[in-house]
Amino acid sequence: MSNGKYQTIPRPGAAMTYRQHLVAMLAPVILDAFLNQDAWCDYDEMAGSLMHAVDAIIEAEQETTE
């Protein structure tokens, strides 16, 4: 799938940012918890948690490299 300039779905091996890579790696785990364990109330809360987790990982890695 493509919207003209960018791939709409990140593919491993394609040029991806580190943030996209983390999202692609964490999304299946978070989605499984959402669907099978009722970990979140709605999709917005789940998506927010995913993005906050990714941002926290990137921020922690930046702090350790400084």
mmCIF file as Biopython writes it, N, C-alpha, C and O atoms, coordinates in Angstrom:
data_model
#
loop_
_atom_site.group_PDB
_atom_site.id
_atom_site.type_symbol
_atom_site.label_atom_id
_atom_site.label_alt_id
_atom_site.label_comp_id
_atom_site.label_asym_id
_atom_site.label_entity_id
_atom_site.label_seq_id
_atom_site.pdbx_PDB_ins_code
_atom_site.Cartn_x
_atom_site.Cartn_y
_atom_site.Cartn_z
_atom_site.occupancy
_atom_site.B_iso_or_equiv
_atom_site.auth_seq_id
_atom_site.auth_asym_id
_atom_site.pdbx_PDB_model_num
ATOM 1   N N  . MET A ? 1  ? 0.838   -1.172  0.000  1.0 0.0 1  A 1 
ATOM 2   C CA . MET A ? 1  ? 0.000   0.000   0.000  1.0 0.0 1  A 1 
ATOM 3   C C  . MET A ? 1  ? 0.885   1.239   0.000  1.0 0.0 1  A 1 
ATOM 4   O O  . MET A ? 1  ? 1.952   1.255   0.614  1.0 0.0 1  A 1 
ATOM 5   N N  . SER A ? 2  ? 0.442   2.243   -0.677 1.0 0.0 2  A 1 
ATOM 6   C CA . SER A ? 2  ? 1.214   3.463   -0.750 1.0 0.0 2  A 1 
ATOM 7   C C  . SER A ? 2  ? 0.273   4.645   -0.949 1.0 0.0 2  A 1 
ATOM 8   O O  . SER A ? 2  ? -0.769  4.525   -1.595 1.0 0.0 2  A 1 
ATOM 9   N N  . ASN A ? 3  ? 0.654   5.781   -0.389 1.0 0.0 3  A 1 
ATOM 10  C CA . ASN A ? 3  ? -0.152  6.979   -0.600 1.0 0.0 3  A 1 
ATOM 11  C C  . ASN A ? 3  ? 0.540   7.909   -1.598 1.0 0.0 3  A 1 
ATOM 12  O O  . ASN A ? 3  ? 0.243   9.103   -1.634 1.0 0.0 3  A 1 
ATOM 13  N N  . GLY A ? 4  ? 1.437   7.389   -2.387 1.0 0.0 4  A 1 
ATOM 14  C CA . GLY A ? 4  ? 2.147   8.181   -3.381 1.0 0.0 4  A 1 
ATOM 15  C C  . GLY A ? 4  ? 3.602   8.364   -3.029 1.0 0.0 4  A 1 
ATOM 16  O O  . GLY A ? 4  ? 4.481   7.901   -3.757 1.0 0.0 4  A 1 
ATOM 17  N N  . LYS A ? 5  ? 3.873   9.037   -1.915 1.0 0.0 5  A 1 
ATOM 18  C CA . LYS A ? 5  ? 5.251   9.299   -1.512 1.0 0.0 5  A 1 
ATOM 19  C C  . LYS A ? 5  ? 5.776   8.297   -0.491 1.0 0.0 5  A 1 
ATOM 20  O O  . LYS A ? 5  ? 6.936   7.890   -0.553 1.0 0.0 5  A 1 
ATOM 21  N N  . TYR A ? 6  ? 4.925   7.902   0.441  1.0 0.0 6  A 1 
ATOM 22  C CA . TYR A ? 6  ? 5.378   7.091   1.557  1.0 0.0 6  A 1 
ATOM 23  C C  . TYR A ? 6  ? 4.573   5.797   1.650  1.0 0.0 6  A 1 
ATOM 24  O O  . TYR A ? 6  ? 3.403   5.750   1.269  1.0 0.0 6  A 1 
ATOM 25  N N  . GLN A ? 7  ? 5.204   4.770   2.154  1.0 0.0 7  A 1 
ATOM 26  C CA . GLN A ? 7  ? 4.496   3.531   2.428  1.0 0.0 7  A 1 
ATOM 27  C C  . GLN A ? 7  ? 3.530   3.762   3.581  1.0 0.0 7  A 1 
ATOM 28  O O  . GLN A ? 7  ? 3.910   4.365   4.585  1.0 0.0 7  A 1 
ATOM 29  N N  . THR A ? 8  ? 2.302   3.302   3.463  1.0 0.0 8  A 1 
ATOM 30  C CA . THR A ? 8  ? 1.340   3.494   4.546  1.0 0.0 8  A 1 
ATOM 31  C C  . THR A ? 8  ? 1.510   2.457   5.641  1.0 0.0 8  A 1 
ATOM 32  O O  . THR A ? 8  ? 1.099   2.686   6.778  1.0 0.0 8  A 1 
ATOM 33  N N  . ILE A ? 9  ? 2.108   1.323   5.315  1.0 0.0 9  A 1 
ATOM 34  C CA . ILE A ? 9  ? 2.363   0.286   6.304  1.0 0.0 9  A 1 
ATOM 35  C C  . ILE A ? 9  ? 3.867   0.051   6.347  1.0 0.0 9  A 1 
ATOM 36  O O  . ILE A ? 9  ? 4.457   -0.285  5.320  1.0 0.0 9  A 1 
ATOM 37  N N  . PRO A ? 10 ? 4.511   0.219   7.514  1.0 0.0 10 A 1 
ATOM 38  C CA . PRO A ? 10 ? 5.953   -0.018  7.571  1.0 0.0 10 A 1 
ATOM 39  C C  . PRO A ? 10 ? 6.278   -1.477  7.266  1.0 0.0 10 A 1 
ATOM 40  O O  . PRO A ? 10 ? 5.622   -2.389  7.770  1.0 0.0 10 A 1 
ATOM 41  N N  . ARG A ? 11 ? 7.279   -1.684  6.450  1.0 0.0 11 A 1 
ATOM 42  C CA . ARG A ? 11 ? 7.725   -3.035  6.128  1.0 0.0 11 A 1 
ATOM 43  C C  . ARG A ? 11 ? 9.145   -3.217  6.631  1.0 0.0 11 A 1 
ATOM 44  O O  . ARG A ? 11 ? 9.999   -2.366  6.387  1.0 0.0 11 A 1 
ATOM 45  N N  . PRO A ? 12 ? 9.413   -4.317  7.334  1.0 0.0 12 A 1 
ATOM 46  C CA . PRO A ? 12 ? 10.792  -4.578  7.740  1.0 0.0 12 A 1 
ATOM 47  C C  . PRO A ? 12 ? 11.684  -4.621  6.505  1.0 0.0 12 A 1 
ATOM 48  O O  . PRO A ? 12 ? 11.311  -5.200  5.485  1.0 0.0 12 A 1 
ATOM 49  N N  . GLY A ? 13 ? 12.831  -4.024  6.595  1.0 0.0 13 A 1 
ATOM 50  C CA . GLY A ? 13 ? 13.750  -3.987  5.471  1.0 0.0 13 A 1 
ATOM 51  C C  . GLY A ? 13 ? 13.600  -2.734  4.633  1.0 0.0 13 A 1 
ATOM 52  O O  . GLY A ? 13 ? 14.549  -2.332  3.961  1.0 0.0 13 A 1 
ATOM 53  N N  . ALA A ? 14 ? 12.443  -2.111  4.652  1.0 0.0 14 A 1 
ATOM 54  C CA . ALA A ? 14 ? 12.253  -0.857  3.929  1.0 0.0 14 A 1 
ATOM 55  C C  . ALA A ? 14 ? 12.860  0.260   4.782  1.0 0.0 14 A 1 
ATOM 56  O O  . ALA A ? 14 ? 13.104  0.074   5.974  1.0 0.0 14 A 1 
ATOM 57  N N  . ALA A ? 15 ? 13.093  1.383   4.182  1.0 0.0 15 A 1 
ATOM 58  C CA . ALA A ? 15 ? 13.648  2.505   4.939  1.0 0.0 15 A 1 
ATOM 59  C C  . ALA A ? 15 ? 12.625  2.949   5.986  1.0 0.0 15 A 1 
ATOM 60  O O  . ALA A ? 15 ? 11.568  3.483   5.648  1.0 0.0 15 A 1 
ATOM 61  N N  . MET A ? 16 ? 12.949  2.724   7.248  1.0 0.0 16 A 1 
ATOM 62  C CA . MET A ? 16 ? 12.049  3.083   8.348  1.0 0.0 16 A 1 
ATOM 63  C C  . MET A ? 16 ? 12.833  3.893   9.365  1.0 0.0 16 A 1 
ATOM 64  O O  . MET A ? 16 ? 14.042  3.723   9.528  1.0 0.0 16 A 1 
ATOM 65  N N  . THR A ? 17 ? 12.128  4.765   10.034 1.0 0.0 17 A 1 
ATOM 66  C CA . THR A ? 17 ? 12.758  5.456   11.152 1.0 0.0 17 A 1 
ATOM 67  C C  . THR A ? 17 ? 12.798  4.499   12.335 1.0 0.0 17 A 1 
ATOM 68  O O  . THR A ? 17 ? 12.098  3.487   12.354 1.0 0.0 17 A 1 
ATOM 69  N N  . TYR A ? 18 ? 13.619  4.830   13.313 1.0 0.0 18 A 1 
ATOM 70  C CA . TYR A ? 18 ? 13.700  3.988   14.503 1.0 0.0 18 A 1 
ATOM 71  C C  . TYR A ? 18 ? 12.361  3.964   15.234 1.0 0.0 18 A 1 
ATOM 72  O O  . TYR A ? 18 ? 11.976  2.938   15.795 1.0 0.0 18 A 1 
ATOM 73  N N  . ARG A ? 19 ? 11.656  5.083   15.228 1.0 0.0 19 A 1 
ATOM 74  C CA . ARG A ? 19 ? 10.332  5.154   15.874 1.0 0.0 19 A 1 
ATOM 75  C C  . ARG A ? 19 ? 9.351   4.215   15.182 1.0 0.0 19 A 1 
ATOM 76  O O  . ARG A ? 19 ? 8.604   3.504   15.854 1.0 0.0 19 A 1 
ATOM 77  N N  . GLN A ? 20 ? 9.342   4.200   13.858 1.0 0.0 20 A 1 
ATOM 78  C CA . GLN A ? 20 ? 8.465   3.289   13.117 1.0 0.0 20 A 1 
ATOM 79  C C  . GLN A ? 20 ? 8.822   1.842   13.415 1.0 0.0 20 A 1 
ATOM 80  O O  . GLN A ? 20 ? 7.940   0.993   13.537 1.0 0.0 20 A 1 
ATOM 81  N N  . HIS A ? 21 ? 10.107  1.563   13.530 1.0 0.0 21 A 1 
ATOM 82  C CA . HIS A ? 21 ? 10.554  0.203   13.832 1.0 0.0 21 A 1 
ATOM 83  C C  . HIS A ? 21 ? 10.032  -0.233  15.202 1.0 0.0 21 A 1 
ATOM 84  O O  . HIS A ? 21 ? 9.532   -1.348  15.349 1.0 0.0 21 A 1 
ATOM 85  N N  . LEU A ? 22 ? 10.146  0.643   16.204 1.0 0.0 22 A 1 
ATOM 86  C CA . LEU A ? 22 ? 9.648   0.302   17.534 1.0 0.0 22 A 1 
ATOM 87  C C  . LEU A ? 22 ? 8.136   0.074   17.528 1.0 0.0 22 A 1 
ATOM 88  O O  . LEU A ? 22 ? 7.643   -0.862  18.158 1.0 0.0 22 A 1 
ATOM 89  N N  . VAL A ? 23 ? 7.414   0.919   16.823 1.0 0.0 23 A 1 
ATOM 90  C CA . VAL A ? 23 ? 5.954   0.749   16.731 1.0 0.0 23 A 1 
ATOM 91  C C  . VAL A ? 23 ? 5.631   -0.598  16.099 1.0 0.0 23 A 1 
ATOM 92  O O  . VAL A ? 23 ? 4.761   -1.321  16.585 1.0 0.0 23 A 1 
ATOM 93  N N  . ALA A ? 24 ? 6.325   -0.937  15.024 1.0 0.0 24 A 1 
ATOM 94  C CA . ALA A ? 24 ? 6.069   -2.208  14.342 1.0 0.0 24 A 1 
ATOM 95  C C  . ALA A ? 24 ? 6.383   -3.404  15.236 1.0 0.0 24 A 1 
ATOM 96  O O  . ALA A ? 24 ? 5.740   -4.448  15.124 1.0 0.0 24 A 1 
ATOM 97  N N  . MET A ? 25 ? 7.369   -3.257  16.124 1.0 0.0 25 A 1 
ATOM 98  C CA . MET A ? 25 ? 7.725   -4.359  17.016 1.0 0.0 25 A 1 
ATOM 99  C C  . MET A ? 25 ? 6.769   -4.469  18.208 1.0 0.0 25 A 1 
ATOM 100 O O  . MET A ? 25 ? 6.471   -5.578  18.653 1.0 0.0 25 A 1 
ATOM 101 N N  . LEU A ? 26 ? 6.288   -3.347  18.727 1.0 0.0 26 A 1 
ATOM 102 C CA . LEU A ? 26 ? 5.428   -3.372  19.919 1.0 0.0 26 A 1 
ATOM 103 C C  . LEU A ? 26 ? 3.945   -3.529  19.609 1.0 0.0 26 A 1 
ATOM 104 O O  . LEU A ? 26 ? 3.196   -4.033  20.446 1.0 0.0 26 A 1 
ATOM 105 N N  . ALA A ? 27 ? 3.514   -3.117  18.448 1.0 0.0 27 A 1 
ATOM 106 C CA . ALA A ? 27 ? 2.086   -3.124  18.115 1.0 0.0 27 A 1 
ATOM 107 C C  . ALA A ? 27 ? 1.435   -4.505  18.253 1.0 0.0 27 A 1 
ATOM 108 O O  . ALA A ? 27 ? 0.342   -4.587  18.814 1.0 0.0 27 A 1 
ATOM 109 N N  . PRO A ? 28 ? 2.047   -5.594  17.771 1.0 0.0 28 A 1 
ATOM 110 C CA . PRO A ? 28 ? 1.376   -6.897  17.932 1.0 0.0 28 A 1 
ATOM 111 C C  . PRO A ? 28 ? 1.162   -7.292  19.386 1.0 0.0 28 A 1 
ATOM 112 O O  . PRO A ? 28 ? 0.134   -7.880  19.721 1.0 0.0 28 A 1 
ATOM 113 N N  . VAL A ? 29 ? 2.109   -6.980  20.246 1.0 0.0 29 A 1 
ATOM 114 C CA . VAL A ? 29 ? 1.985   -7.321  21.667 1.0 0.0 29 A 1 
ATOM 115 C C  . VAL A ? 29 ? 0.881   -6.501  22.315 1.0 0.0 29 A 1 
ATOM 116 O O  . VAL A ? 29 ? 0.065   -7.031  23.070 1.0 0.0 29 A 1 
ATOM 117 N N  . ILE A ? 30 ? 0.858   -5.212  22.021 1.0 0.0 30 A 1 
ATOM 118 C CA . ILE A ? 30 ? -0.155  -4.336  22.605 1.0 0.0 30 A 1 
ATOM 119 C C  . ILE A ? 30 ? -1.544  -4.684  22.074 1.0 0.0 30 A 1 
ATOM 120 O O  . ILE A ? 30 ? -2.515  -4.682  22.830 1.0 0.0 30 A 1 
ATOM 121 N N  . LEU A ? 31 ? -1.642  -4.978  20.801 1.0 0.0 31 A 1 
ATOM 122 C CA . LEU A ? 31 ? -2.933  -5.354  20.227 1.0 0.0 31 A 1 
ATOM 123 C C  . LEU A ? 31 ? -3.441  -6.658  20.827 1.0 0.0 31 A 1 
ATOM 124 O O  . LEU A ? 31 ? -4.637  -6.792  21.086 1.0 0.0 31 A 1 
ATOM 125 N N  . ASP A ? 32 ? -2.556  -7.616  21.049 1.0 0.0 32 A 1 
ATOM 126 C CA . ASP A ? 32 ? -2.951  -8.876  21.683 1.0 0.0 32 A 1 
ATOM 127 C C  . ASP A ? 32 ? -3.485  -8.623  23.092 1.0 0.0 32 A 1 
ATOM 128 O O  . ASP A ? 32 ? -4.503  -9.193  23.484 1.0 0.0 32 A 1 
ATOM 129 N N  . ALA A ? 33 ? -2.802  -7.770  23.849 1.0 0.0 33 A 1 
ATOM 130 C CA . ALA A ? 33 ? -3.269  -7.444  25.202 1.0 0.0 33 A 1 
ATOM 131 C C  . ALA A ? 33 ? -4.614  -6.735  25.156 1.0 0.0 33 A 1 
ATOM 132 O O  . ALA A ? 33 ? -5.467  -6.955  26.016 1.0 0.0 33 A 1 
ATOM 133 N N  . PHE A ? 34 ? -4.804  -5.888  24.155 1.0 0.0 34 A 1 
ATOM 134 C CA . PHE A ? 34 ? -6.071  -5.165  24.030 1.0 0.0 34 A 1 
ATOM 135 C C  . PHE A ? 34 ? -7.218  -6.117  23.715 1.0 0.0 34 A 1 
ATOM 136 O O  . PHE A ? 34 ? -8.284  -6.034  24.325 1.0 0.0 34 A 1 
ATOM 137 N N  . LEU A ? 35 ? -7.000  -7.017  22.765 1.0 0.0 35 A 1 
ATOM 138 C CA . LEU A ? 35 ? -8.081  -7.894  22.313 1.0 0.0 35 A 1 
ATOM 139 C C  . LEU A ? 35 ? -8.347  -9.059  23.254 1.0 0.0 35 A 1 
ATOM 140 O O  . LEU A ? 35 ? -9.499  -9.460  23.423 1.0 0.0 35 A 1 
ATOM 141 N N  . ASN A ? 36 ? -7.319  -9.604  23.864 1.0 0.0 36 A 1 
ATOM 142 C CA . ASN A ? 36 ? -7.483  -10.831 24.641 1.0 0.0 36 A 1 
ATOM 143 C C  . ASN A ? 36 ? -7.509  -10.626 26.149 1.0 0.0 36 A 1 
ATOM 144 O O  . ASN A ? 36 ? -7.981  -11.499 26.878 1.0 0.0 36 A 1 
ATOM 145 N N  . GLN A ? 37 ? -7.013  -9.494  26.631 1.0 0.0 37 A 1 
ATOM 146 C CA . GLN A ? 37 ? -6.909  -9.323  28.072 1.0 0.0 37 A 1 
ATOM 147 C C  . GLN A ? 37 ? -7.627  -8.080  28.583 1.0 0.0 37 A 1 
ATOM 148 O O  . GLN A ? 37 ? -7.537  -7.757  29.767 1.0 0.0 37 A 1 
ATOM 149 N N  . ASP A ? 38 ? -8.328  -7.389  27.715 1.0 0.0 38 A 1 
ATOM 150 C CA . ASP A ? 38 ? -9.054  -6.168  28.108 1.0 0.0 38 A 1 
ATOM 151 C C  . ASP A ? 38 ? -8.167  -5.201  28.891 1.0 0.0 38 A 1 
ATOM 152 O O  . ASP A ? 38 ? -8.573  -4.669  29.924 1.0 0.0 38 A 1 
ATOM 153 N N  . ALA A ? 39 ? -6.960  -4.982  28.391 1.0 0.0 39 A 1 
ATOM 154 C CA . ALA A ? 39 ? -6.005  -4.125  29.091 1.0 0.0 39 A 1 
ATOM 155 C C  . ALA A ? 39 ? -6.372  -2.640  28.982 1.0 0.0 39 A 1 
ATOM 156 O O  . ALA A ? 39 ? -5.989  -1.854  29.849 1.0 0.0 39 A 1 
ATOM 157 N N  . TRP A ? 40 ? -7.105  -2.242  27.936 1.0 0.0 40 A 1 
ATOM 158 C CA . TRP A ? 40 ? -7.478  -0.844  27.746 1.0 0.0 40 A 1 
ATOM 159 C C  . TRP A ? 40 ? -8.975  -0.757  27.450 1.0 0.0 40 A 1 
ATOM 160 O O  . TRP A ? 40 ? -9.590  -1.731  27.015 1.0 0.0 40 A 1 
ATOM 161 N N  . CYS A ? 41 ? -9.543  0.407   27.689 1.0 0.0 41 A 1 
ATOM 162 C CA . CYS A ? 41 ? -10.982 0.597   27.484 1.0 0.0 41 A 1 
ATOM 163 C C  . CYS A ? 41 ? -11.354 0.825   26.022 1.0 0.0 41 A 1 
ATOM 164 O O  . CYS A ? 41 ? -12.405 0.371   25.569 1.0 0.0 41 A 1 
ATOM 165 N N  . ASP A ? 42 ? -10.494 1.529   25.284 1.0 0.0 42 A 1 
ATOM 166 C CA . ASP A ? 42 ? -10.822 1.819   23.889 1.0 0.0 42 A 1 
ATOM 167 C C  . ASP A ? 42 ? -9.541  1.929   23.055 1.0 0.0 42 A 1 
ATOM 168 O O  . ASP A ? 42 ? -8.427  1.918   23.578 1.0 0.0 42 A 1 
ATOM 169 N N  . TYR A ? 43 ? -9.744  2.035   21.756 1.0 0.0 43 A 1 
ATOM 170 C CA . TYR A ? 43 ? -8.615  2.092   20.830 1.0 0.0 43 A 1 
ATOM 171 C C  . TYR A ? 43 ? -7.733  3.317   21.056 1.0 0.0 43 A 1 
ATOM 172 O O  . TYR A ? 43 ? -6.510  3.228   20.945 1.0 0.0 43 A 1 
ATOM 173 N N  . ASP A ? 44 ? -8.336  4.446   21.368 1.0 0.0 44 A 1 
ATOM 174 C CA . ASP A ? 44 ? -7.556  5.664   21.583 1.0 0.0 44 A 1 
ATOM 175 C C  . ASP A ? 44 ? -6.602  5.511   22.766 1.0 0.0 44 A 1 
ATOM 176 O O  . ASP A ? 44 ? -5.451  5.941   22.702 1.0 0.0 44 A 1 
ATOM 177 N N  . GLU A ? 45 ? -7.081  4.903   23.833 1.0 0.0 45 A 1 
ATOM 178 C CA . GLU A ? 45 ? -6.240  4.678   25.005 1.0 0.0 45 A 1 
ATOM 179 C C  . GLU A ? 45 ? -5.101  3.705   24.673 1.0 0.0 45 A 1 
ATOM 180 O O  . GLU A ? 45 ? -3.968  3.897   25.113 1.0 0.0 45 A 1 
ATOM 181 N N  . MET A ? 46 ? -5.411  2.664   23.896 1.0 0.0 46 A 1 
ATOM 182 C CA . MET A ? 46 ? -4.404  1.701   23.487 1.0 0.0 46 A 1 
ATOM 183 C C  . MET A ? 46 ? -3.340  2.356   22.613 1.0 0.0 46 A 1 
ATOM 184 O O  . MET A ? 46 ? -2.145  2.155   22.829 1.0 0.0 46 A 1 
ATOM 185 N N  . ALA A ? 47 ? -3.773  3.139   21.626 1.0 0.0 47 A 1 
ATOM 186 C CA . ALA A ? 47 ? -2.838  3.806   20.723 1.0 0.0 47 A 1 
ATOM 187 C C  . ALA A ? 47 ? -1.978  4.811   21.483 1.0 0.0 47 A 1 
ATOM 188 O O  . ALA A ? 47 ? -0.780  4.929   21.221 1.0 0.0 47 A 1 
ATOM 189 N N  . GLY A ? 48 ? -2.575  5.521   22.405 1.0 0.0 48 A 1 
ATOM 190 C CA . GLY A ? 48 ? -1.809  6.464   23.218 1.0 0.0 48 A 1 
ATOM 191 C C  . GLY A ? 48 ? -0.747  5.762   24.047 1.0 0.0 48 A 1 
ATOM 192 O O  . GLY A ? 48 ? 0.378   6.249   24.171 1.0 0.0 48 A 1 
ATOM 193 N N  . SER A ? 49 ? -1.106  4.619   24.613 1.0 0.0 49 A 1 
ATOM 194 C CA . SER A ? 49 ? -0.138  3.855   25.406 1.0 0.0 49 A 1 
ATOM 195 C C  . SER A ? 49 ? 1.015   3.359   24.537 1.0 0.0 49 A 1 
ATOM 196 O O  . SER A ? 49 ? 2.171   3.380   24.961 1.0 0.0 49 A 1 
ATOM 197 N N  . LEU A ? 50 ? 0.702   2.920   23.338 1.0 0.0 50 A 1 
ATOM 198 C CA . LEU A ? 50 ? 1.738   2.459   22.412 1.0 0.0 50 A 1 
ATOM 199 C C  . LEU A ? 50 ? 2.710   3.586   22.095 1.0 0.0 50 A 1 
ATOM 200 O O  . LEU A ? 50 ? 3.924   3.399   22.164 1.0 0.0 50 A 1 
ATOM 201 N N  . MET A ? 51 ? 2.185   4.743   21.752 1.0 0.0 51 A 1 
ATOM 202 C CA . MET A ? 51 ? 3.052   5.855   21.375 1.0 0.0 51 A 1 
ATOM 203 C C  . MET A ? 51 ? 3.837   6.387   22.577 1.0 0.0 51 A 1 
ATOM 204 O O  . MET A ? 51 ? 4.986   6.802   22.428 1.0 0.0 51 A 1 
ATOM 205 N N  . HIS A ? 52 ? 3.230   6.378   23.759 1.0 0.0 52 A 1 
ATOM 206 C CA . HIS A ? 52 ? 3.952   6.808   24.957 1.0 0.0 52 A 1 
ATOM 207 C C  . HIS A ? 52 ? 5.082   5.830   25.274 1.0 0.0 52 A 1 
ATOM 208 O O  . HIS A ? 52 ? 6.167   6.245   25.680 1.0 0.0 52 A 1 
ATOM 209 N N  . ALA A ? 53 ? 4.833   4.539   25.091 1.0 0.0 53 A 1 
ATOM 210 C CA . ALA A ? 53 ? 5.878   3.537   25.329 1.0 0.0 53 A 1 
ATOM 211 C C  . ALA A ? 53 ? 7.044   3.742   24.369 1.0 0.0 53 A 1 
ATOM 212 O O  . ALA A ? 53 ? 8.203   3.697   24.780 1.0 0.0 53 A 1 
ATOM 213 N N  . VAL A ? 54 ? 6.743   3.965   23.097 1.0 0.0 54 A 1 
ATOM 214 C CA . VAL A ? 54 ? 7.786   4.188   22.102 1.0 0.0 54 A 1 
ATOM 215 C C  . VAL A ? 54 ? 8.577   5.447   22.435 1.0 0.0 54 A 1 
ATOM 216 O O  . VAL A ? 54 ? 9.807   5.436   22.393 1.0 0.0 54 A 1 
ATOM 217 N N  . ASP A ? 55 ? 7.890   6.516   22.761 1.0 0.0 55 A 1 
ATOM 218 C CA . ASP A ? 55 ? 8.569   7.763   23.117 1.0 0.0 55 A 1 
ATOM 219 C C  . ASP A ? 55 ? 9.442   7.588   24.361 1.0 0.0 55 A 1 
ATOM 220 O O  . ASP A ? 55 ? 10.538  8.144   24.435 1.0 0.0 55 A 1 
ATOM 221 N N  . ALA A ? 56 ? 8.958   6.819   25.335 1.0 0.0 56 A 1 
ATOM 222 C CA . ALA A ? 56 ? 9.728   6.585   26.559 1.0 0.0 56 A 1 
ATOM 223 C C  . ALA A ? 56 ? 10.988  5.779   26.262 1.0 0.0 56 A 1 
ATOM 224 O O  . ALA A ? 56 ? 12.042  6.049   26.838 1.0 0.0 56 A 1 
ATOM 225 N N  . ILE A ? 57 ? 10.895  4.808   25.385 1.0 0.0 57 A 1 
ATOM 226 C CA . ILE A ? 57 ? 12.072  4.014   25.003 1.0 0.0 57 A 1 
ATOM 227 C C  . ILE A ? 57 ? 13.110  4.903   24.334 1.0 0.0 57 A 1 
ATOM 228 O O  . ILE A ? 57 ? 14.293  4.847   24.673 1.0 0.0 57 A 1 
ATOM 229 N N  . ILE A ? 58 ? 12.673  5.718   23.391 1.0 0.0 58 A 1 
ATOM 230 C CA . ILE A ? 58 ? 13.598  6.600   22.678 1.0 0.0 58 A 1 
ATOM 231 C C  . ILE A ? 58 ? 14.231  7.598   23.642 1.0 0.0 58 A 1 
ATOM 232 O O  . ILE A ? 58 ? 15.435  7.843   23.578 1.0 0.0 58 A 1 
ATOM 233 N N  . GLU A ? 59 ? 13.435  8.173   24.528 1.0 0.0 59 A 1 
ATOM 234 C CA . GLU A ? 59 ? 13.947  9.137   25.484 1.0 0.0 59 A 1 
ATOM 235 C C  . GLU A ? 59 ? 14.965  8.498   26.429 1.0 0.0 59 A 1 
ATOM 236 O O  . GLU A ? 59 ? 16.001  9.095   26.720 1.0 0.0 59 A 1 
ATOM 237 N N  . ALA A ? 60 ? 14.675  7.288   26.908 1.0 0.0 60 A 1 
ATOM 238 C CA . ALA A ? 60 ? 15.598  6.589   27.815 1.0 0.0 60 A 1 
ATOM 239 C C  . ALA A ? 60 ? 16.906  6.259   27.101 1.0 0.0 60 A 1 
ATOM 240 O O  . ALA A ? 60 ? 17.980  6.369   27.694 1.0 0.0 60 A 1 
ATOM 241 N N  . GLU A ? 61 ? 16.827  5.859   25.847 1.0 0.0 61 A 1 
ATOM 242 C CA . GLU A ? 61 ? 18.047  5.560   25.107 1.0 0.0 61 A 1 
ATOM 243 C C  . GLU A ? 61 ? 18.872  6.822   24.866 1.0 0.0 61 A 1 
ATOM 244 O O  . GLU A ? 61 ? 20.101  6.769   24.900 1.0 0.0 61 A 1 
ATOM 245 N N  . GLN A ? 62 ? 18.218  7.948   24.626 1.0 0.0 62 A 1 
ATOM 246 C CA . GLN A ? 62 ? 18.947  9.198   24.449 1.0 0.0 62 A 1 
ATOM 247 C C  . GLN A ? 62 ? 19.641  9.614   25.736 1.0 0.0 62 A 1 
ATOM 248 O O  . GLN A ? 62 ? 20.758  10.129  25.697 1.0 0.0 62 A 1 
ATOM 249 N N  . GLU A ? 63 ? 18.995  9.398   26.871 1.0 0.0 63 A 1 
ATOM 250 C CA . GLU A ? 63 ? 19.594  9.754   28.157 1.0 0.0 63 A 1 
ATOM 251 C C  . GLU A ? 63 ? 20.805  8.894   28.457 1.0 0.0 63 A 1 
ATOM 252 O O  . GLU A ? 63 ? 21.779  9.382   29.030 1.0 0.0 63 A 1 
ATOM 253 N N  . THR A ? 64 ? 20.765  7.632   28.083 1.0 0.0 64 A 1 
ATOM 254 C CA . THR A ? 64 ? 21.892  6.750   28.393 1.0 0.0 64 A 1 
ATOM 255 C C  . THR A ? 64 ? 23.080  7.003   27.491 1.0 0.0 64 A 1 
ATOM 256 O O  . THR A ? 64 ? 24.211  6.673   27.851 1.0 0.0 64 A 1 
ATOM 257 N N  . THR A ? 65 ? 22.844  7.585   26.319 1.0 0.0 65 A 1 
ATOM 258 C CA . THR A ? 65 ? 23.973  7.869   25.426 1.0 0.0 65 A 1 
ATOM 259 C C  . THR A ? 65 ? 24.644  9.195   25.736 1.0 0.0 65 A 1 
ATOM 260 O O  . THR A ? 65 ? 25.736  9.461   25.235 1.0 0.0 65 A 1 
ATOM 261 N N  . GLU A ? 66 ? 24.019  10.026  26.546 1.0 0.0 66 A 1 
ATOM 262 C CA . GLU A ? 66 ? 24.595  11.342  26.875 1.0 0.0 66 A 1 
ATOM 263 C C  . GLU A ? 66 ? 25.609  11.258  27.972 1.0 0.0 66 A 1 
ATOM 264 O O  . GLU A ? 66 ? 26.182  12.276  28.362 1.0 0.0 66 A 1 
#
